[in-house]
């Protein structure tokens, strides 16, 4: 059994409090059970006192009550997110509870603070134990979620009601209702299941299936649904992680098959240190439009990424990526349906407390189409900007609530493709693992 060698509670500065001093002596002398029995009856009365909550968490971990420890240590981190002792202890709680992914994240957060060498060595022992635990068996995870929200443009359409068409000498045409902007409230249901099967400590097989159903309140002709599936393999060696996978996506509109996309992705990821990571990927896929085969394309994209975890308050995380690609039309006489593209993405998150994370992201994509549009007599160019902000609140283990606001602006020289869109949603999610 590993022992957390964070100097016990030697580094905790106790107030002139006989109860806490006695509990500290009991923990330091290996009598954590007695310390827990001493402190636990006073939890309701003294919760919120960081010294009390920390000692209660340590004694709970050491006496076989990691669930109680999590609640006590969360109170410490809510007051002081930089308390590395409390963060290491809550990581140990998650380890003891078998929540290895969360434990790994918390241990890595402590390593990012450049702790003393003794602490470093102990955390690495735990990380090695986690690697061994998860490498010895097939693991499954899944989720169910439900969302409610409002969409200002459910069909991603222009707000104009009429448009001048150059191919007809600039005559004014009224747009069909399906081609004009509609706002609506919506609900969405989703779920998925994934597995990872290790062949060795370096090589694993993974895969999964997920699905969602998006239902509009009034404009049900724009209801959407999708089924995604993937399977692949990953190989880890030292600081390098290589993955290759095959994906399939079936997208439906108004309960009818609209598009089937399938392809392969390869990715390389390199961990520079506890705070920095770089990656690169390539992707090739085919997009088949069920009722409009004229639009079928082959899509190729390649990109690079960088991630950095900052130390200090709120444990900020930043990621950046850039990519280039092309969509090659399958029919020889429709060059305006293919395009070249490039894009930039940036995002990050802040850990406000152990239960609350704020996040945001922004992206820009530029698309140049390959031929003159027959109706509009121009070569289409789109400039799309997306932004989102949100929060993830974890009221209890494996439960999360995510409010999110997103915005899309597609600036196009073809009027019917020029639009903007706001969407707000609140999602409740339950995660499972076994």
N, C-alpha and C positions, 0 to 999 in steps of 0.2 A: 504494500500500500504506500503510495507516494505521500510524503509529508510536505506541506507548503512551508518552505524555509524563508518566509518573509520576516525573520527575526521574531516569530510569534507575534506578540503584541508589544514587543519591547519598545518600538518607536512611537507608541501612542502616548501623547502628553495628556495625562489624566488630571482633572481638577481635584481639588482637595475633597475627595468623595470616598468615604470608607468602603461603601458598597462596591464601587468600581475597582478600587485598589485590591479588594479581596478577590473579586472575579478575575482580575488580571493575574494575580498570583496563582489562582487555581488553574487557569489556562496554561500559564508558563510551566507549571509543575505537572502537566499531563492529566489534569482532572477537569477536562472540559465538561463532562457530564454534570459535575457538581456546580460548575459555573453557570451552565445553562439552567439548571433547576433553581439557582439563586436569582437569575435575571428574568427568566420568562414570566413569572407572575406579575412583574412590574412593567411589562411591555406597554400596556395601554396607558399607564400613568406617565411613563418616561420616554415614549416614542417621540422622535424629533430631536433628542439629545444625541449629537453625533458620537460622542464617546461611548454612551450607553449602547446605541444601536450597533456600533462597530464591534464591541465586545460580545454583544448578543449574537451577531452574525458569525463571529469566529467560533464561539462556543457551540453554536448550533451546527455549524459545519463539522466540527471535530467530534460531536456527540451523535451524529447520524440524523440531523434534522435540516438538510440543505434547503428544503422548501421554506422553512421558517427563516433561514438565513437570508434568502433572496429578498424577502420583504423588509427585513431590518437593514440590509445593505443598500437597497434601493433608496431608503430614506436618507442615508448618508450621502449618496451620490446626487440626490436631488438638491441637497444643500451645497455640496462641494463636488462638482463633476471631476475636478483634478485630483481627488483623493486616490492615489494609485494603490494604496493598501486595500482600500475598500473595493476598488475595481478588480484587483487580483483575487480578493476573497469571493466576490460575486462570480467571477469566472470559475473559481473552484466549486462554487455551489452548482453552477450549470453542469460542470464536469460530473459531479457526484449524482446529479439528476439524470445524466445520460444525454443532455442536450449539447452534443459535442460541437455543433456549428456555432451556437451562441457562445459557448465557452471559448472556442478558438478566437472569435472576434474580440472578446473581452481581453484575453491574454495578449493578443497582438496589439491592442490599444495600450496596454501597460508597457510592452516592449518598445512602442513608439515614443515613450517618455524617457528612454535611456536609463532604466533603473540600475541599481548596483549590480555588480557581476554575480553575486550570490543569488539575487532575485532572478536575473537573466537565466542562470543555469537551471533554477527550479522550474521556471515557466517553460523552458525548452523541454524539460523532462515531461511536463504535463502535455505539451504539444506532441511529443513523441508518443506518449501513451494514447492520445486521441487518434493519432495516425494509425497506431496499431489496432485500436479498437474498431475503427471504421474500415480498416483494410481486411479484416477477418471475416466479413459477412456481407451478404447482399442487403442493401439498405433501400427502403422505400419512403417516399414522402408524397404528400398530396395537399390539396387545398380546396375549399369551397368559398365562394364569395358572392355578395349581393350588393348592388349599387343602385342609387337613385340620383337623378340629376336633371339638368336642363341644358339643351343644345340650341344655340342660336341659329344653326344652319345644318339641319339634319342631313341634307342631300348635297352639301358642299357646292352650292350653286350661286350664280350671280344674283345680286339684289335687283337688277334691272328687269323690267317687264317687257321692254321692247329693245330691238337691236337692229342696226343698219348692217346689211350684208353686202360687202363689196362685190362679190361675184354676180350679184343681181343689180349692179349699178347703184348700190347704196340704198336700195329700197328698205323700208322699215317693216320688220316682221315682229309679231307678238310671239313671245316665247311660250311654249307649252308649260303647264303648271309644274311638271316634273323637272323642268330646267330652271325654275326660279326658287329663290331662297325661302325656306320654311323653318320656323323655330318650334320647338316642342319639348315637353318633359319626357323623360325616359326612365326605364328600369333595365337592369342588366343582371343576368345570372351567369356564373362561370364556375369552372372547376377543372382539376387536373390531377394526374398522378405521374410520378417519376420514379425511376430506379437507378441504382448504381451497383454494379457487380464487379468486385475486384478480382483480377487474375493473379495479381502480385501487389507488392507495395508500390509499384511504379505504374502498372497498366490496369486500366479499368474500362468496362463497358457501361454505357449509360443510355437512357432513352426515356421517352415520356409521351403522354397524350394529354391535350387540354382542349377545352371547348367553351364557347360563350354564346349567349343569346341576348341580343339588344332589341328591346321593344319600345317603340315610340307610343306616346299616349294617343295621338290623333292621326299622324301620318304613317300608318302601318305599312304603306307601300315601300317605305324606306327602312323597314326593320332589317337587321342584319344578323348573321350568325357565322361562326367559323369553327373549324376543327383543325387543330395543329398536331402533328406527330413528328418525332425526331428519334434518331438512334445514332450512336457514334461511339468513339473510343478516345480515351485520353492517356497520355504517357507523361509521367513526371520524372524529371531527373535533376537533382540539385535545385537550382533556382529556375529551371525551365519547365514549362508546361505546354505540351502540344496536344491539340484536339482536332479531330476530323469527324464530321457528322453529316447525315443526310436528313433533309427536312421535307415535309409535305404540308400544304395549307389548302383547305377547301373553304372558300368564302361564298356565302349565299346572300342574296338580296330578295326580300319578300318571299322567303322560303324556297326560292329557286336557285339552283347552282349558277353562280356568276363567274367565278374564276378559280382555277386550280393552279397552284404554284408548287414546284418541287425542284430540289437542287441539292448541292453539297457546299459545305463550308469548311475551311481549314483555318486554324488560328494558332498563333505562337504567343506565349505570355512569359515575360521575364521579370522576376522579382529582384530589383536592384538592392533593396534593403527593406527594413521594416516599414518605411514610409513611402517608397517609390516603386512604381511598376510601369513597364512599357509593354505594348502588345502590337500585333499586326494580324490582319486577316485577309482572306480572299474568299469570294463567293461566286458561284455560278448557278443559275436557276432558269427554268422555263416557266413562263406565265401563259397559260391557256385560258382564253375567254370562251366559255361554253357556248353562248349564243352569238358571239361575234368573233369568229376565228380570224377575221381580217386583222384583229388587234394583237394576235399572238406575238410574243417577243421572247428573245433570249436575253437575260440580264446578267451582267458581269460587274462586280464591285470589288475594290481592294482598298484597304485603309490601315491607318496606324492610330494608336491611342496612348495616352499617358495618364497615370493616376498618382496623386500625392495625398498622403494623410498628414495633416499638420498636427503638431503637439500644441498643448495649451488648452485654454477654455473652449468648451463645446466640441472638441475633437473634429475640427473642420476637415472635410474630404473634398478634393477637387479632381475632376476628370476632364480631359480634352481629347478630341479625336478629329481626324480629317479623312476624307475618302474621295475616290474618283470612280467613275463607272460608265457603263453604256447599256442601252437597251436596243438590241438589233431586231428590227421587224422581220418576220418570217416570210411575208409576201414581198415580191420584188417590185410591185407597183404602188407601194404606199410608204414612201420614205418619210412622210410627215408624222408617221406613227412611232418612229424610233427616235432616240435622243441620246446625247452625251450629258453627263452630269458630274458635278462635284459638290461637296458639302463640308460643313464644319459643325461641330457640336461641342458644347461645354455644359458642365453642370457641377453640382456639389451638394453637400449636406452638412447640417450642424446638429450635434447631439445636445439637445437642451437639458435633458435629464435621462435616466435609464429607460423611461417609458415614452419619451417624445423625441422624434427626429424631424427636423425641417429639411426640405429638399427643394431644389429648383433646377431647371435645365433650359437651354436655348439652343436652337439650331438654325442653320441657313443652308438651303439647297438651290443650286442654279442648274436649269435644264435648257439645253439648246436642241431643238428638234431638227430633223434632217431634211426637210423639204418644205415646199410652199403648201400651205393649207388651201384646199380647193375652194372653200367658201370665203375665206378671209384674205386670200391673196398675199399672205405674209408667212415667213418662216417663224413658227411659234417659239417664244422664249418665256419661260416661267422663272420667277424668283420667289421662293417660298420661305417664310420665316415662321418658326414655331417657338413657343415659350410656355412653360408650365411652372407652377409653384404649388407646394402641397405640404402636408404633414402626415407623419405616421405615428399614431398613438397606440400603445400596447397596454390595454387595461388589465390584461391577465396573460399568462403564458399561452402562446400559440394563437392569441386573438389580436387583431389589429383593426383600427379605424383610420381610414385615409380620406380626408377632404382634399380636393384638388381643383385648381382652376387652370385651364389651358387656353391658348389663343393660337390661331393659325391665320396667316395672311399670305395668300397666293396672288402675286402681282404678275399678270399675264397680258401679253399684247393681243390675245384672242379674247374678246369680251366675255364669252360664256364660261371661260376658265378663270376669270378674275373674281376672287371672292375673299371674304374674311369670315371667321368663325370663332365663337367663344363657347366653352363648355365647362360647366361646373358639376362635380359629382362628389358623393360621399359613399365610400365603399367599406363594407364590413367583411372581414376575411377571417377564416379559421384554417390554420395550418395543422397538418398531421405528419408524424414521422414514426416509422417502426422498422 
